[in-house]
Amino acid sequence: MVRTNTKGESINMTRLKKFIISILFTCFFLNNSISASEDIIYEKIDLFGEVLNKINKEYVDEVNQSDAMDAAINGVLQSLDPYSAYMSPESFQNMQTETSGEFGGLGIEVSMEAGVVKVISPLDDSPAYEAGVKAGDYIVKINDIQVQGKTLSEAVEIMRGPVGSDIEITVRRRGVKKALIFKITRKVIKIRSVKSKIIDNNIGYLRLTAFNENSSAQIKKKLNEFNKNKSIKGYILDLRNNPGGLLSQAIKISDFFLSNGEIVSTKSRKESENRKWFAQAGDILNGKTLIVLINNGSASASEIVAGALKDHKRAILVGENSYGKGSVQSIIPLKNKGAIRLTISKYYLPSGKSISEVGVSPDIVIAEDNDDFRIDTESDNQLTYAIKLLNG
């Protein structure tokens, strides 16, 4: 159906054009294109308005202008990086509302890359982990819905659902020709951030799955317990498939193993907001050998800890290159009761290197050696290698 250009439509397009002006000026200033002339900007505004007008009048289906505006806002934000995004009032409310016992999830940390959802890491013992979803997988279809063209918030919303309900996701995995299909049952995700045990009576093993508010206290408690055991000669800190969490916890945990020096710094657009954090005197392990396990699912706060310990030569890193999420996002509320998630600064290691899109490389590269690989099981060749390294 071809829509006629009525008076109401003209008013709507006028409002839309004002909206476009605000978006393009925002994009203009975010990209710091001070050298661009205002004439070029107004030409782009006119072009954008013309395109939307053609869509409004001639597209095969009727277009919801409100949805089109939301998509335009999100397009500006997602053009900046994979982590900046727009949240509608409904999405923002969902993020703020506790849904424990009411809604279930798959137990994966995700981001958007190249128009599809990329798995940063599956959480330990989660439905996705048990089904075989791996860090680095690309989710291309959720049930029968193509992910291409969806925003990250929309894709996440589709994956949410009642506890006990099933969902089917189709993923693409590097090195695998055929798409992989996983049928997963949603459940309430409970994160147990710290796990520990003694291996071979002489190795203290700590697995950290997330950087929550009490992670550093749990780690410190376990390390103090290990220190009472005189048979322990070395330690393993397992950060694999840890998607990150609180910066403050990453700093505290790094400080446990360092006696001095810089841990991490953040740099933002405003020089006054640049910060550095330093270690305090005292190594909780008194210099005993420490191995840190990382993989492609180690992101953000995990990379801060691994990178700091590597730069100060305090630990040997074993495994695979980390994810490469070295940025800080802030949730900024909007007048419409929605919000934007905006990257406001980036992390830098003590060496001055950025983590973003590069990650932290291990000192010793050990790849997963089979499709049945599971962390801390007999199939875990990375952990086996670390144990042999400590035992000489």
Legacy VTK file of the C-alpha trace (Angstrom):
# vtk DataFile Version 3.0
C-alpha trace
ASCII
DATASET POLYDATA
POINTS 392 float
0.000 0.000 0.000
1.321 3.465 -0.900
0.564 5.930 1.859
-0.612 9.435 0.965
1.162 12.469 2.378
-1.531 13.706 4.744
-1.284 16.652 7.123
-0.793 14.264 10.061
2.046 12.576 8.250
3.633 15.946 7.541
3.545 16.806 11.249
5.066 13.450 12.114
7.827 13.911 9.558
8.554 17.387 10.950
8.949 15.866 14.402
11.054 13.101 12.915
13.295 15.618 11.185
13.862 17.508 14.444
14.745 14.173 16.018
17.146 13.364 13.180
18.882 16.718 13.636
19.484 15.981 17.305
20.812 12.492 16.535
23.145 13.604 13.777
24.516 16.444 15.842
25.069 13.961 18.680
26.879 11.628 16.296
28.808 14.612 14.931
30.103 15.653 18.335
30.696 12.081 19.591
33.007 11.525 16.665
34.635 14.920 17.330
34.321 15.911 13.680
34.982 19.581 14.402
36.535 20.122 10.984
33.380 19.116 9.134
31.355 22.055 7.874
27.792 22.661 9.058
26.676 22.562 5.406
27.726 18.917 5.119
25.939 18.068 8.350
22.708 19.703 7.135
23.037 17.857 3.821
23.245 14.576 5.752
20.199 15.590 7.796
18.230 16.297 4.625
19.372 12.987 3.121
18.391 11.052 6.245
15.025 12.801 6.294
14.468 11.994 2.627
15.287 8.312 3.156
12.916 8.029 6.125
10.215 9.855 4.195
10.558 7.339 1.320
10.381 4.464 3.811
7.318 5.982 5.461
5.475 6.372 2.167
6.643 3.481 0.036
7.896 0.602 2.192
5.883 -2.580 1.662
4.661 -2.677 5.266
3.513 0.147 7.496
6.389 1.380 9.654
6.035 2.210 13.340
7.763 5.593 13.545
8.501 5.197 17.252
10.339 1.925 16.591
12.179 3.561 13.686
13.364 6.336 15.988
14.549 3.825 18.600
16.444 1.956 15.892
18.062 5.190 14.709
19.231 6.026 18.246
20.578 2.524 18.730
22.296 2.659 15.353
24.262 5.738 16.411
25.337 4.093 19.664
26.232 0.714 18.172
28.320 2.414 15.500
30.635 3.527 18.333
31.500 0.079 19.741
29.861 -3.305 20.510
29.038 -2.346 24.099
27.239 1.006 23.725
23.488 0.651 23.181
20.064 2.219 23.699
17.614 0.761 26.201
13.949 1.570 25.763
11.961 2.320 28.937
10.806 -1.318 28.952
14.345 -2.697 28.556
15.708 -0.352 31.213
12.938 -1.376 33.610
13.666 -5.059 32.993
17.321 -4.464 33.772
16.449 -2.787 37.067
13.757 -5.249 38.171
14.683 -8.377 40.083
13.129 -11.377 38.361
14.472 -14.180 40.546
12.164 -17.209 40.416
10.069 -15.593 37.716
12.255 -15.569 34.639
15.024 -17.917 33.617
18.076 -17.577 31.480
20.708 -19.546 29.603
23.679 -18.409 31.685
25.755 -16.647 29.032
27.472 -13.266 28.883
27.015 -11.779 25.402
27.900 -8.793 23.239
27.015 -7.697 19.704
29.489 -8.145 16.866
28.930 -7.791 13.120
25.156 -7.762 13.599
24.974 -11.049 15.523
25.215 -11.976 19.191
28.670 -13.139 20.288
29.117 -15.273 23.396
31.712 -13.748 25.716
31.489 -16.757 28.007
29.037 -19.348 29.321
28.776 -19.365 33.120
29.890 -22.474 34.986
27.188 -25.133 35.407
24.675 -22.993 33.501
22.224 -24.485 30.965
24.277 -23.051 28.081
27.523 -24.459 29.495
26.010 -27.910 29.999
24.601 -27.861 26.459
28.053 -27.197 24.990
27.931 -23.476 24.112
31.467 -22.031 24.085
33.129 -18.630 24.361
33.418 -17.055 20.914
30.304 -18.738 19.493
28.074 -16.525 17.333
24.319 -16.860 17.910
22.669 -16.397 14.513
19.162 -17.663 15.269
16.986 -17.876 18.395
14.182 -20.392 17.863
13.071 -19.443 14.346
14.028 -15.773 14.667
17.073 -14.475 12.790
19.340 -12.407 15.051
20.701 -10.316 12.167
19.070 -6.892 12.378
18.096 -7.214 16.043
19.632 -5.044 18.743
21.478 -6.742 21.597
18.675 -5.793 23.996
16.068 -7.316 21.668
18.057 -10.536 21.306
18.542 -10.848 25.068
14.829 -10.226 25.610
13.990 -13.112 23.251
16.317 -15.420 25.179
14.627 -14.625 28.491
11.594 -16.652 29.477
9.880 -18.700 32.182
11.982 -21.129 34.179
11.655 -24.625 32.724
10.773 -23.460 29.217
12.875 -24.576 26.250
14.710 -22.490 23.696
16.630 -23.449 20.575
19.666 -21.424 19.507
21.668 -21.803 16.322
25.337 -20.862 16.529
28.307 -20.542 14.227
31.687 -21.593 15.597
35.096 -20.797 14.155
36.620 -23.852 12.506
33.267 -25.675 12.248
31.619 -25.642 8.814
28.068 -26.517 9.822
25.854 -24.470 12.115
25.380 -25.983 15.573
21.909 -26.205 17.111
21.424 -26.348 20.882
18.125 -27.013 22.642
18.387 -25.495 26.123
16.015 -25.414 29.091
15.953 -22.087 30.923
16.573 -21.994 34.659
17.337 -19.472 37.379
21.025 -18.661 37.194
22.814 -18.655 40.533
26.446 -17.624 40.390
28.838 -19.212 42.835
31.821 -16.972 42.195
34.575 -18.832 44.082
35.403 -22.549 44.084
38.484 -24.099 45.642
40.242 -27.392 46.320
43.649 -28.891 46.978
45.155 -30.880 44.091
47.741 -33.645 44.625
48.026 -32.557 48.269
50.388 -29.737 47.286
48.577 -27.308 44.930
45.982 -24.747 45.970
43.384 -24.377 43.205
41.029 -21.373 43.079
38.405 -20.895 40.387
36.845 -17.446 40.102
33.773 -17.345 37.841
32.729 -13.695 38.342
33.859 -10.523 40.091
30.982 -9.920 42.508
30.833 -7.676 45.571
32.214 -10.323 47.914
34.617 -12.126 45.545
37.778 -10.608 47.033
36.698 -11.518 50.579
36.027 -15.121 49.491
39.368 -15.349 47.681
41.246 -13.949 50.680
39.535 -16.395 53.037
40.440 -19.383 50.835
44.040 -18.227 50.402
44.459 -17.841 54.155
43.127 -21.380 54.608
45.584 -22.674 52.001
48.475 -20.834 53.692
47.899 -22.871 56.847
48.653 -26.021 54.860
52.460 -26.307 54.820
52.342 -28.942 52.068
51.116 -26.445 49.443
53.996 -25.289 47.250
52.135 -23.563 44.399
48.798 -22.080 43.364
46.491 -21.982 40.345
44.065 -19.095 39.813
41.524 -20.154 37.178
39.914 -17.207 35.358
38.628 -19.138 32.339
35.101 -18.288 31.183
34.998 -15.428 33.697
33.223 -12.533 31.919
34.320 -9.951 34.513
32.364 -7.767 36.878
33.363 -5.079 39.345
36.567 -3.130 38.720
37.053 -2.651 42.468
37.174 -6.420 42.957
39.707 -6.880 40.164
41.966 -4.319 41.845
41.660 -5.919 45.297
42.343 -9.430 43.995
45.351 -8.275 41.952
46.681 -6.516 45.050
46.661 -9.794 47.009
49.540 -11.064 44.860
51.490 -7.825 44.266
53.687 -5.871 46.695
53.963 -2.654 44.678
53.472 -1.060 41.282
50.553 -0.081 39.088
47.635 -2.493 38.724
45.529 -0.768 36.083
44.654 2.665 34.742
41.615 4.083 32.985
41.668 6.814 30.369
38.600 8.736 29.304
37.807 11.639 27.038
38.146 14.038 29.972
41.684 14.145 31.306
40.379 14.984 34.796
38.665 11.556 34.921
41.809 9.538 34.136
42.775 7.301 37.063
45.488 4.884 38.203
45.422 2.210 40.900
48.507 0.860 42.697
49.284 -2.213 44.782
49.900 -1.954 48.503
52.809 -3.673 50.250
52.422 -7.375 50.972
52.041 -10.549 48.884
49.523 -12.911 50.485
51.365 -15.928 49.009
54.823 -14.708 50.063
56.168 -15.154 46.551
55.075 -18.766 46.013
54.590 -19.845 42.403
51.286 -18.755 40.848
49.784 -19.931 37.548
46.804 -18.107 36.043
44.574 -19.951 33.556
42.812 -17.842 30.883
40.871 -18.443 27.682
38.731 -16.578 25.168
35.974 -16.374 27.784
38.174 -14.405 30.201
37.039 -10.807 29.827
37.128 -7.360 31.407
38.009 -7.688 35.122
39.618 -11.094 34.431
41.922 -9.461 31.906
42.870 -6.732 34.387
43.999 -9.322 36.951
45.776 -11.552 34.416
47.406 -8.594 32.659
48.658 -6.975 35.870
50.151 -10.225 37.178
51.790 -10.905 33.818
53.255 -7.392 33.458
54.763 -7.589 36.951
56.054 -11.129 36.218
54.218 -12.349 39.306
52.372 -15.178 37.546
52.722 -17.533 34.595
49.715 -17.292 32.273
48.610 -20.561 30.665
45.814 -21.209 28.170
44.478 -19.120 25.297
44.239 -15.426 24.432
41.606 -13.583 26.452
38.499 -11.905 25.026
39.640 -8.281 24.695
36.965 -6.265 26.510
38.936 -3.389 27.968
36.329 -0.682 28.377
34.073 0.813 31.041
30.356 1.385 30.386
28.058 3.720 32.265
24.254 3.481 32.345
22.890 6.992 31.734
19.133 7.494 32.335
17.124 9.492 29.790
14.073 11.750 30.082
11.803 9.106 28.523
12.698 6.714 31.403
14.909 4.718 29.060
18.699 4.811 29.192
21.863 4.502 27.166
24.782 2.237 27.927
27.803 4.307 26.887
31.512 3.523 26.919
33.152 6.249 29.003
36.734 5.013 29.433
39.216 2.262 28.562
41.468 0.059 30.674
45.250 0.079 30.296
47.672 -2.460 31.764
50.779 -1.450 33.765
52.786 -1.795 30.526
50.576 0.882 28.976
48.952 -1.572 26.575
45.217 -1.440 25.936
43.140 -4.592 26.433
40.420 -3.526 23.973
40.039 -5.893 21.012
43.508 -7.319 21.756
43.131 -9.130 25.045
45.900 -10.643 27.154
48.121 -13.321 25.652
49.271 -16.303 27.745
52.949 -17.003 28.399
52.301 -20.618 27.436
49.632 -21.306 24.806
47.613 -24.461 25.492
44.478 -24.873 23.362
41.487 -27.040 24.256
42.379 -30.393 22.711
38.937 -31.958 22.158
35.254 -31.161 21.609
34.310 -32.730 24.944
36.500 -30.289 26.855
35.054 -29.206 30.214
36.791 -27.036 32.804
38.082 -28.879 35.882
37.312 -32.371 34.591
39.485 -35.174 33.214
39.140 -33.575 29.752
40.725 -30.310 30.987
44.164 -30.491 29.343
44.940 -26.868 30.280
44.572 -27.574 34.001
46.521 -30.823 33.594
49.392 -28.899 32.006
49.389 -26.320 34.838
49.541 -29.108 37.452
52.480 -30.774 35.682
54.248 -27.409 35.446
53.952 -26.859 39.184
55.000 -30.416 40.021
58.037 -30.146 37.775
LINES 1 393
392 0 1 2 3 4 5 6 7 8 9 10 11 12 13 14 15 16 17 18 19 20 21 22 23 24 25 26 27 28 29 30 31 32 33 34 35 36 37 38 39 40 41 42 43 44 45 46 47 48 49 50 51 52 53 54 55 56 57 58 59 60 61 62 63 64 65 66 67 68 69 70 71 72 73 74 75 76 77 78 79 80 81 82 83 84 85 86 87 88 89 90 91 92 93 94 95 96 97 98 99 100 101 102 103 104 105 106 107 108 109 110 111 112 113 114 115 116 117 118 119 120 121 122 123 124 125 126 127 128 129 130 131 132 133 134 135 136 137 138 139 140 141 142 143 144 145 146 147 148 149 150 151 152 153 154 155 156 157 158 159 160 161 162 163 164 165 166 167 168 169 170 171 172 173 174 175 176 177 178 179 180 181 182 183 184 185 186 187 188 189 190 191 192 193 194 195 196 197 198 199 200 201 202 203 204 205 206 207 208 209 210 211 212 213 214 215 216 217 218 219 220 221 222 223 224 225 226 227 228 229 230 231 232 233 234 235 236 237 238 239 240 241 242 243 244 245 246 247 248 249 250 251 252 253 254 255 256 257 258 259 260 261 262 263 264 265 266 267 268 269 270 271 272 273 274 275 276 277 278 279 280 281 282 283 284 285 286 287 288 289 290 291 292 293 294 295 296 297 298 299 300 301 302 303 304 305 306 307 308 309 310 311 312 313 314 315 316 317 318 319 320 321 322 323 324 325 326 327 328 329 330 331 332 333 334 335 336 337 338 339 340 341 342 343 344 345 346 347 348 349 350 351 352 353 354 355 356 357 358 359 360 361 362 363 364 365 366 367 368 369 370 371 372 373 374 375 376 377 378 379 380 381 382 383 384 385 386 387 388 389 390 391
